[in-house]
Amino acid sequence: MMSKRKQTPDVLAEILGGEAASIEESAGRLAGGENRMPQAWEYRLVSFQDYHGWRPRYLNGRELKDWTNGPLIHDYIQAMGEEGWELVAASAGERLYGSADTHQLFFKRPK
């Protein structure tokens, strides 16, 4: 939870002779006319293992049941996009959860 910030005057507006406004009010005008809370995100970390092609094996650290029959990586990425997930990063080389899960994809979407 974010703490309430002290209202800070808009120094630039004062210098230019305009009406002083708080930083929050100025940010709200820039963002579309109203004060908004920062966007909240949910994240998903998926580790892949090679089993007749790269397949998701771990989702946020939990092994998927029957992962060997799961979708191939390109099909998985497509399905995630259809659910509103955006691929934001990829990593390869270091295993995270299993002995051979050396490829990870990181997704996010608005809460």
MDTraj code that builds the backbone (N, CA, C; nanometers):
import mdtraj as md
import numpy as np

residues = "MET MET SER LYS ARG LYS GLN THR PRO ASP VAL LEU ALA GLU ILE LEU GLY GLY GLU ALA ALA SER ILE GLU GLU SER ALA GLY ARG LEU ALA GLY GLY GLU ASN ARG MET PRO GLN ALA TRP GLU TYR ARG LEU VAL SER PHE GLN ASP TYR HIS GLY TRP ARG PRO ARG TYR LEU ASN GLY ARG GLU LEU LYS ASP TRP THR ASN GLY PRO LEU ILE HIS ASP TYR ILE GLN ALA MET GLY GLU GLU GLY TRP GLU LEU VAL ALA ALA SER ALA GLY GLU ARG LEU TYR GLY SER ALA ASP THR HIS GLN LEU PHE PHE LYS ARG PRO LYS".split()
xyz = np.array([
    [0.0842, -0.1170, 0.0000],
    [0.0000, 0.0000, 0.0000],
    [0.0887, 0.1233, 0.0000],
    [0.0591, 0.2178, -0.0853],
    [0.1412, 0.3374, -0.0948],
    [0.0996, 0.4366, 0.0123],
    [0.1980, 0.5042, 0.0682],
    [0.1673, 0.6061, 0.1683],
    [0.1270, 0.7352, 0.0990],
    [0.0491, 0.8154, 0.1663],
    [0.0035, 0.9434, 0.1132],
    [0.1216, 1.0385, 0.1071],
    [0.1460, 1.0966, -0.0086],
    [0.2560, 1.1892, -0.0251],
    [0.2134, 1.3290, 0.0149],
    [0.3064, 1.4028, 0.0666],
    [0.2829, 1.5423, 0.1008],
    [0.2573, 1.6202, -0.0274],
    [0.1569, 1.7067, -0.0267],
    [0.1271, 1.7876, -0.1431],
    [0.2450, 1.8802, -0.1711],
    [0.2928, 1.8770, -0.2940],
    [0.4065, 1.9590, -0.3345],
    [0.3585, 2.0582, -0.4386],
    [0.3913, 2.1851, -0.4234],
    [0.3440, 2.2840, -0.5210],
    [0.4113, 2.2652, -0.6567],
    [0.3421, 2.3071, -0.7604],
    [0.3956, 2.3036, -0.8967],
    [0.4809, 2.4282, -0.9154],
    [0.6114, 2.4130, -0.8932],
    [0.7029, 2.5259, -0.8955],
    [0.7097, 2.5879, -1.0344],
    [0.7084, 2.5080, -1.1403],
    [0.7160, 2.5602, -1.2757],
    [0.5968, 2.6509, -1.3049],
    [0.4783, 2.6115, -1.2624],
    [0.3600, 2.6950, -1.2843],
    [0.3733, 2.8274, -1.2107],
    [0.4289, 2.8221, -1.0922],
    [0.4498, 2.9467, -1.0179],
    [0.5489, 3.0367, -1.0906],
    [0.6570, 2.9797, -1.1432],
    [0.7585, 3.0579, -1.2142],
    [0.6993, 3.1213, -1.3393],
    [0.6183, 3.0452, -1.4123],
    [0.5597, 3.0950, -1.5360],
    [0.4365, 3.1807, -1.5134],
    [0.3971, 3.1974, -1.3872],
    [0.2853, 3.2845, -1.3553],
    [0.1499, 3.2182, -1.3615],
    [0.1477, 3.0868, -1.3767],
    [0.0212, 3.0154, -1.3809],
    [-0.0242, 2.9792, -1.2410],
    [-0.1349, 2.9115, -1.2353],
    [-0.1882, 2.8671, -1.1067],
    [-0.1070, 2.7488, -1.0572],
    [-0.0682, 2.7514, -0.9318],
    [0.0104, 2.6425, -0.8744],
    [-0.0772, 2.5188, -0.8597],
    [-0.0186, 2.4043, -0.8872],
    [-0.0894, 2.2773, -0.8728],
    [0.0048, 2.1773, -0.8090],
    [-0.0518, 2.0793, -0.7408],
    [0.0313, 1.9753, -0.6809],
    [0.0850, 1.8845, -0.7904],
    [0.1873, 1.8081, -0.7586],
    [0.2428, 1.7131, -0.8541],
    [0.1377, 1.6117, -0.8944],
    [0.0572, 1.5667, -0.7984],
    [-0.0460, 1.4681, -0.8285],
    [-0.1484, 1.5233, -0.9275],
    [-0.1886, 1.6496, -0.9092],
    [-0.2849, 1.7094, -1.0006],
    [-0.2250, 1.7250, -1.1397],
    [-0.0992, 1.7678, -1.1468],
    [-0.0327, 1.7831, -1.2759],
    [-0.0203, 1.6491, -1.3465],
    [0.0183, 1.5448, -1.2727],
    [0.0316, 1.4115, -1.3317],
    [-0.1032, 1.3620, -1.3815],
    [-0.2088, 1.3903, -1.3079],
    [-0.3421, 1.3495, -1.3494],
    [-0.3832, 1.4138, -1.4800],
    [-0.3516, 1.5428, -1.4972],
    [-0.3851, 1.6110, -1.6218],
    [-0.3076, 1.5508, -1.7386],
    [-0.1810, 1.5182, -1.7161],
    [-0.1004, 1.4587, -1.8221],
    [-0.1508, 1.3197, -1.8596],
    [-0.2062, 1.2484, -1.7631],
    [-0.2497, 1.1108, -1.7867],
    [-0.3893, 1.1015, -1.8452],
    [-0.4535, 1.2123, -1.8699],
    [-0.5836, 1.2038, -1.9333],
    [-0.6932, 1.2778, -1.8593],
    [-0.6561, 1.3679, -1.7729],
    [-0.7556, 1.4542, -1.7133],
    [-0.8007, 1.4189, -1.5740],
    [-0.7671, 1.3055, -1.5239],
    [-0.8097, 1.2717, -1.3892],
    [-0.6954, 1.2037, -1.3163],
    [-0.6953, 1.2168, -1.1853],
    [-0.5906, 1.1517, -1.1069],
    [-0.6129, 1.0017, -1.1124],
    [-0.5083, 0.9265, -1.1410],
    [-0.5190, 0.7819, -1.1547],
    [-0.4173, 0.7139, -1.0655],
    [-0.4543, 0.5959, -1.0212],
    [-0.3606, 0.5119, -0.9471],
    [-0.2681, 0.4454, -1.0480],
    [-0.1462, 0.4139, -1.0082],
    [-0.0573, 0.3420, -1.1000],
    [-0.1193, 0.2076, -1.1401],
    [-0.0907, 0.1655, -1.2620],
    [-0.1428, 0.0380, -1.3115],
    [-0.0869, -0.0766, -1.2272],
    [-0.1729, -0.1651, -1.1832],
    [-0.1309, -0.2858, -1.1111],
    [-0.1184, -0.3992, -1.2123],
    [-0.0174, -0.4839, -1.1944],
    [0.0108, -0.5920, -1.2872],
    [0.0112, -0.7252, -1.2153],
    [-0.0180, -0.8307, -1.2880],
    [0.0080, -0.9652, -1.2390],
    [0.1115, -1.0259, -1.3328],
    [0.1945, -1.1128, -1.2772],
    [0.3078, -1.1673, -1.3524],
    [0.3018, -1.3189, -1.3561],
    [0.3614, -1.3742, -1.4597],
    [0.3681, -1.5191, -1.4744],
    [0.5077, -1.5545, -1.5255],
    [0.5736, -1.6449, -1.4540],
    [0.7051, -1.6962, -1.4926],
    [0.6870, -1.8409, -1.5342],
    [0.7224, -1.8704, -1.6576],
    [0.7046, -2.0047, -1.7121],
    [0.8415, -2.0596, -1.7508],
    [0.8750, -2.1777, -1.6967],
    [1.0000, -2.2457, -1.7318],
    [0.9686, -2.3600, -1.8271],
    [1.0518, -2.3735, -1.9292],
    [1.0312, -2.4729, -2.0341],
    [1.1401, -2.5788, -2.0290],
    [1.1020, -2.6997, -2.0662],
    [1.1976, -2.8088, -2.0764],
    [1.1784, -2.8757, -2.2118],
    [1.2878, -2.9244, -2.2682],
    [1.2830, -2.9899, -2.3983],
    [1.2345, -3.1342, -2.3820],
    [1.1172, -3.1603, -2.4348],
    [1.0627, -3.2962, -2.4400],
    [0.9866, -3.3045, -2.5721],
    [1.0530, -3.3537, -2.6768],
    [0.9965, -3.3538, -2.8122],
    [0.9541, -3.2121, -2.8504],
    [1.0378, -3.1172, -2.8194],
    [1.0110, -2.9751, -2.8395],
    [1.0006, -2.9080, -2.7034],
    [1.0175, -2.7769, -2.7008],
    [1.0133, -2.7037, -2.5733],
    [0.8697, -2.6895, -2.5254],
    [0.8446, -2.7394, -2.4029],
    [0.7102, -2.7382, -2.3440],
    [0.7152, -2.6747, -2.2052],
    [0.6084, -2.6045, -2.1659],
    [0.6079, -2.5464, -2.0314],
    [0.6070, -2.6572, -1.9262],
    [0.6975, -2.6466, -1.8290],
    [0.7023, -2.7464, -1.7225],
    [0.6671, -2.6852, -1.5869],
    [0.7105, -2.5626, -1.5616],
    [0.6841, -2.4969, -1.4337],
    [0.6137, -2.3644, -1.4577],
    [0.5126, -2.3384, -1.3777],
    [0.4396, -2.2127, -1.3812],
    [0.4513, -2.1508, -1.2433],
    [0.5217, -2.0391, -1.2360],
    [0.5466, -1.9712, -1.1078],
    [0.6005, -2.0682, -1.0024],
    [0.6902, -2.1549, -1.0447],
    [0.7576, -2.2460, -0.9528],
    [0.6872, -2.3762, -0.9251],
    [0.5692, -2.3952, -0.9789],
    [0.4947, -2.5201, -0.9569],
    [0.4947, -2.6033, -1.0837],
    [0.5295, -2.7309, -1.0677],
    [0.5333, -2.8191, -1.1832],
    [0.3920, -2.8450, -1.2341],
    [0.3756, -2.8345, -1.3650],
    [0.2466, -2.8598, -1.4281],
    [0.2229, -3.0098, -1.4380],
    [0.0998, -3.0523, -1.4110],
    [0.0640, -3.1935, -1.4255],
    [0.0662, -3.2287, -1.5732],
    [0.1165, -3.3471, -1.6034],
    [0.1187, -3.3993, -1.7404],
    [0.1835, -3.3013, -1.8389],
    [0.2905, -3.2326, -1.7951],
    [0.3548, -3.1317, -1.8785],
    [0.4113, -3.1885, -2.0078],
    [0.4437, -3.3183, -2.0090],
    [0.5012, -3.3775, -2.1305],
    [0.4018, -3.3811, -2.2458],
    [0.2742, -3.3666, -2.2166],
    [0.1707, -3.3595, -2.3198],
    [0.1212, -3.2171, -2.3415],
    [0.1898, -3.1200, -2.2816],
    [0.1513, -2.9798, -2.2951],
    [0.1846, -2.9242, -2.4329],
    [0.1449, -2.8003, -2.4572],
    [0.1676, -2.7385, -2.5882],
    [0.3157, -2.7068, -2.6109],
    [0.3536, -2.6973, -2.7358],
    [0.4876, -2.6512, -2.7693],
    [0.4968, -2.5010, -2.7419],
    [0.6176, -2.4523, -2.7290],
    [0.6407, -2.3146, -2.6842],
    [0.5671, -2.2102, -2.7697],
    [0.5692, -2.2242, -2.9006],
    [0.5040, -2.1248, -2.9863],
    [0.3520, -2.1267, -2.9680],
    [0.2946, -2.2437, -2.9473],
    [0.1504, -2.2520, -2.9216],
    [0.1167, -2.1934, -2.7842],
    [0.2041, -2.2163, -2.6877],
    [0.1821, -2.1638, -2.5527],
    [0.1851, -2.0110, -2.5532],
    [0.2823, -1.9534, -2.6229],
    [0.2912, -1.8075, -2.6310],
    [0.1656, -1.7504, -2.6958],
    [0.1181, -1.8126, -2.8012],
    [-0.0038, -1.7665, -2.8684],
    [-0.1235, -1.7700, -2.7729],
    [-0.1377, -1.8784, -2.6989],
    [-0.2498, -1.8908, -2.6039],
    [-0.2407, -1.7847, -2.4942],
    [-0.1198, -1.7579, -2.4470],
    [-0.1031, -1.6551, -2.3432],
    [-0.1454, -1.5180, -2.3957],
    [-0.1080, -1.4870, -2.5187],
    [-0.1475, -1.3605, -2.5783],
    [-0.2982, -1.3477, -2.5914],
    [-0.3645, -1.4560, -2.6248],
    [-0.5104, -1.4548, -2.6369],
    [-0.5783, -1.4335, -2.5020],
    [-0.5077, -1.4670, -2.3923],
    [-0.5612, -1.4456, -2.2571],
    [-0.5214, -1.3094, -2.2007],
    [-0.4569, -1.2265, -2.2822],
    [-0.4210, -1.0920, -2.2391],
    [-0.2828, -1.0783, -2.1775],
    [-0.2037, -1.1835, -2.1802],
    [-0.0681, -1.1789, -2.1257],
    [0.0268, -1.1235, -2.2308],
    [0.1186, -1.0389, -2.1877],
    [0.2209, -0.9823, -2.2740],
    [0.3557, -1.0426, -2.2372],
    [0.4289, -1.0908, -2.3360],
    [0.5631, -1.1433, -2.3131],
    [0.6553, -1.0241, -2.2925],
    [0.7201, -1.0160, -2.1749],
    [0.8034, -0.9003, -2.1442],
    [0.9513, -0.9329, -2.1334],
    [0.9866, -1.0605, -2.1165],
    [1.1284, -1.0977, -2.1071],
    [1.1441, -1.2467, -2.1309],
    [1.2659, -1.2837, -2.1680],
    [1.3007, -1.4246, -2.1869],
    [1.4410, -1.4456, -2.1324],
    [1.4660, -1.5661, -2.0853],
    [1.5962, -1.5986, -2.0279],
    [1.6322, -1.7412, -2.0672],
    [1.7608, -1.7659, -2.0848],
    [1.8063, -1.9005, -2.1178],
    [1.9419, -1.9260, -2.0540],
    [1.9654, -2.0492, -2.0179],
    [2.0967, -2.0876, -1.9680],
    [2.0990, -2.1348, -1.8249],
    [2.0265, -2.0710, -1.7372],
    [2.0245, -2.1100, -1.5957],
    [1.8926, -2.1794, -1.5642],
    [1.9005, -2.2901, -1.4938],
    [1.7775, -2.3588, -1.4526],
    [1.7262, -2.2936, -1.3240],
    [1.5950, -2.2934, -1.3091],
    [1.5338, -2.2328, -1.1904],
    [1.4751, -2.3369, -1.0967],
    [1.3991, -2.4309, -1.1494],
    [1.3252, -2.5234, -1.0641],
    [1.3630, -2.6692, -1.0866],
    [1.3785, -2.7095, -1.2113],
    [1.4100, -2.8484, -1.2424],
    [1.5522, -2.8620, -1.2938],
    [1.5914, -2.9834, -1.3207],
    [1.7289, -3.0083, -1.3635],
    [1.7553, -2.9647, -1.5075],
    [1.6505, -2.9453, -1.5862],
    [1.6714, -2.9116, -1.7274],
    [1.5806, -2.7998, -1.7764],
    [1.5233, -2.7207, -1.6875],
    [1.4338, -2.6117, -1.7301],
    [1.5165, -2.4841, -1.7503],
    [1.5917, -2.4809, -1.8580],
    [1.6879, -2.3729, -1.8796],
    [1.6342, -2.2573, -1.9643],
    [1.5082, -2.2592, -1.9978],
    [1.4478, -2.1510, -2.0759],
    [1.3246, -2.0997, -2.0014],
    [1.3210, -1.9687, -1.9783],
    [1.2086, -1.9089, -1.9072],
    [1.1506, -1.7936, -1.9882],
    [1.0192, -1.7786, -1.9768],
    [0.9495, -1.6640, -2.0336],
    [0.8759, -1.5933, -1.9217],
    [0.8755, -1.4594, -1.9278],
    [0.8120, -1.3773, -1.8258],
    [0.6991, -1.2996, -1.8926],
    [0.5796, -1.3096, -1.8350],
    [0.4616, -1.2455, -1.8889],
    [0.4023, -1.1510, -1.7850],
    [0.3282, -1.0501, -1.8325],
    [0.2522, -0.9644, -1.7423],
    [0.1222, -0.9257, -1.8105],
    [0.0223, -0.8899, -1.7268],
    [-0.1034, -0.8351, -1.7780],
    [-0.1645, -0.7493, -1.6676],
    [-0.2479, -0.6549, -1.7041],
    [-0.3120, -0.5708, -1.6021],
    [-0.3983, -0.6546, -1.5101],
    [-0.3983, -0.6188, -1.3821],
    [-0.4856, -0.6877, -1.2863],
    [-0.6279, -0.6456, -1.3082],
])
top = md.Topology()
chain = top.add_chain()
for i, resn in enumerate(residues, 1):
    res = top.add_residue(resn, chain, resSeq=i)
    for name in ("N", "CA", "C"):
        top.add_atom(name, md.element.get_by_symbol(name[0]), res)
traj = md.Trajectory(xyz[None], top)
